[in-house]
Amino acid sequence: MPDSVVAFLTHFGEIQLFIVATVCIHWMICPRLGTRLWFALCLSSSVQQTLKMAFAQPRPYWVNPDLVAIERSTSYGMPSGHAQTPPLFYGILAKSSRRRWAYFLAAAIVILTGWTRIVGNVHSVEQVLSGWTIGVLLLIAIFLLEKPATHWWQRSNFTIRVSGSFVFCAVLMAFGLWAAVHAGQQIVPQSWIENAGHPLRPVKADNIIIVPGLLFGWLLGLALLDGKHPPKPGKKLKLALRPLLGLPPLALLIDIAPGKEIELILILTFVVGTIAGLWSSYGAPILFKILKI
């Protein structure tokens, strides 16, 4: 298969695609499904970034100069994020559809996306298999814990909701920071950089800070909204205006988040992530309600 086709198919595992699809689902179709997807994406991304730095395993084309990768990747390779996150995203969509064919389609996309990472020389077989395994385990955990978590949320007041959300996100950050410290102590061989043909940045403390920020901001917005989501407009044209107005601020906030491993900067990164999540679950819906769209 041509590399251009492989490079195209691998986009079905891109986190950027999942974020855009999730907020559009939340704003236009079903807020509860959007929240389920957002939580899954943030949890998967946090776990993935933490494990990448904990294992500190190189990508295939870093160690073999004869391999040509379909994309440049600066982070460690174990586990594959393109293999780990799709089971969660497509699995939740399949379950919500309650159609048998959706499960087969989800499985096909998951397998195809993981395959592109192997033949594209971005990940090894072991890295893709580990991503699939972790993704499926996280998906099962979400299905099992969703009802008790929802029950806890519904019977808790605003303070408890926000406090519990922050504690959960703080735990994710703590594990991530530990992994970042571990990865920072590892020496990246010069041969890896030479084989890759581009600079490497295996320590990504900003990533494991902004993602819990996105999750905390989203949950904070849900607590503020308290189930009072804006009703859908009667005209589909008005509904289509929601992503046109909601996506640019979200993209801007994520883009301007600082990317430095400095304590004060990381705090700012968390704040920006929180604002981005808050905009997605609260700010944008309030704007839609004001504009009656």
N, C-alpha and C positions, 0 to 999 in steps of 0.2 A: 504494500500500500504506500502511495507517495507520502513523503514527510508533510506536505501541505495539508493533506487530508487528516493525518494523525494529529497535527497541530490544531486543526479545527475541532476535531472530536474531543480533544482533551479539555476544551473550554466548558464542556458539560460538568466539569468538576471544579470550576472556578468559584472561589468564595464571593467575588464581586457579582457574579450572576445570581448566586443564592441570596445575597443581600437585597439586590434590586427586586427580585421575584418575591421575596418575603414581605417587604414593606408594601409592595403593590397588592399582594394578597390581603395584607392586614387592612389597608385603606379601602380596597375596592370589593373584596369578596367576603372575608370572614376574619374579624379581629382575633377570635380565639385560635384559629388555625395559624394566623400570622404570629401570634405570641408563641405558640408551640414550636414553630419553625425557628424563630429568633432565638429562643432559649437553646434549642438543639445546636444551632450554628455557633453560638457563643461558647457553649460547653465544649463542643467538638474542637473548635479552634484553640481554646485554652489548653485542653488536654494535649492536642497535637503539638503545639509550640513547646509545651513543657517537656514532653517526651523527646522531641527532636533534640533539644539541648541536653537532656539527661543522657541520651544514648550517644550523642555526638558522632553519628555514623556518616561517612561521606557518601556522596552520590556516585553512581557508576562512572560518569564521564570525568569526575575529579581524579579518579585513580587510574583510568585507562585512557591514554591520549589518543587511542585509535577510535574512540567512540565520539560521535557527534550528536549532541542533544538538540531536541526541538525547541528548547528555550533555555535562557540563562536563569539559574537558581542559586541564590546566595546562602540559603539556610541548609542545615543538615537534612539528611534524607529519611531517617527512621522516626516515625512511620510516614507513609505518603499521605499528605492531606487530601489529594485528589482521589485517593482510595477510601479514606476514612469518612469524609463528610458526606459524599453522595448517598451512602446507605441511610443516613439519618434524614437528609432532605427528601429524597425520592421515596424513601420508605414511609415517612409521615404523610406525604401527599397520597401515596397509594392507599394507605389505611383510611385516610379521610374520604377517599372516593368510594370505598366499599365496593369496588369492582375487581373481579378476578384478573382481567386483562391488565389492570394498572400495576399489579404486583409483578407480572411477567415483564412489563415494560420497564419498571423500576429496576428489576434485577438485571435486565439487559443493558441499561444505561450504566449501572454501577460496574458491571464486568467490562464493558467496552471502555469506560473511562480509565479504569485501572490498567487495562491492557495497553492503552496509549502511553501510559507513563513508563511501561517496561520497554516497548519497542521504540519509544522516543528517547531511551537512554537517560531519562531523568531520575528513575528509581530502579532498584533491583527487584527481583521477584519477592524476596523476603520483606522488603519495605512495603510493597503493595499488599502482600498477604497480611502483614501486621496492621496496615491501615484498614483493610476490610474487617479484620477480626475486632479491632477496637471500635470501629464504627457500628458494627452489628451489636456488640455488647452495650454500647451507649444507647442505641435505639431500644433495646430490650429494657434497659434500666428506666428510660423515659416512659415507656409504655406502662411499666409496673408502678412507677412512683407518681405518675401524673394525677391520679385520682386523690391520693392522700395529700399531695401538695396543693391541689386545687381546693380541697376541703379546708386545709389550714389557712389558705389565703382568704377564703370566703368568710371564715369565722373570726378572722383577726382584724384589729382596728388598724388605722393608718400607720401609727407609730411602729407597731409590731411588724407590719408588712415591710416597711422601709428598713427597719433594723435587721430583720431576718435576711432581706435581700442583700444588704451591705455585707453582712457576715459571710454569706455564701460567696459573694464576689471577692471578698478579702481572702478567703481560703484559696480560691483559684489563683489569686495574685501571689500569695505566699509560696505556693508550690512552684509557680512560674519563676519567681525571683530566686528561689533556691536552685532551680535548674539553670538559670542564667549565670549565677555565680559559679556553678560547676562547669558550665561550658566556657566561661571566661578563663578558667584555669587550664584549659586544654590548649596545647600548641598546635596551630594549624600548619601542617607541613607545606613548605614552599612548593613542593611538587604538585599538590592539589591545586594551588592557584595557577601554576603554569599549565597544567593539563586542562583546567576549566577555561582558561583564556580570558578571565574577567575577575575582578575583585570578589572576595567572599566576605560575608557578614553573618557568620553562624550564630553570634550572640544577638538576640533580638528582644531585649528587655522591654522595649516600647510596645511590642506586639502583645506580650502577655500582661500588659497594663491596660492598653486601650480596649481590649476585648471584654474584660470584666467591667470596664467603664461603660461600654455599650450596653451590656446586660443590665447593669445597675440603673442606668438612665431609663431604659425601657421599662423596668419594673417600677421605678419611681413614677413614671408617667402613668402606668396602669393604676397605681395606688391613688394618684391625684384624680384620674378620670373616674375611678370607682364604677366601672361598667357603663358609664354614660357615653357610649360611642355615638358619633354623629350619624343620623339616619342617611341612607343612600338616597340620592336625588332621583326623581322619576325619569329624567332624561339621561341616557347613556353618555351623551356628549359632555354633560357636566361632570359625570363620574370620571370620565377620561382626563379631566383637568387635574385630578388629584395627584397623580404621579408627576405631571408636568410642573406643579407647584411644590410638591413635597420632596422630590429627589435632589434638585440642585443644592439646597441647603445641607442635606445629609452628605452629599458627595464633597462639598466644600469643607465641612467640619472634619470629615475623615482625612481629607487631603492635607489640611493645615496642622493636624496633630503632630507635635514634635517627635522626632525619632532619635533621641539621644539617651545613652545609658547614664544619666546624671540624676541624682535624687530629686532635685527641685523640678527638673524638666519632666521627670516621670510623673510627678504629682499633677503637673499641668496637662500631661497626656491623658491621665485618668479623668480630669475635669472635662477636657474636650470630648472624650469618649462618652462621658455621662451626658453632656449636652446633646450630642448626636443621637444617643438612644432616647433621651427625653423628647427631642424633637419628633422622632419617628413615632412614638407611641402616644404623645400628648400634644406637642406643639402643632404638628401638622393637622391632626384631627380637629383641634380647636379652630385652626384657620379654616378648615373645610366647613365647620359649623357656622362660622361667622359669614363666610362667603356663600353659604347655602349651596354647596356643591358636593 
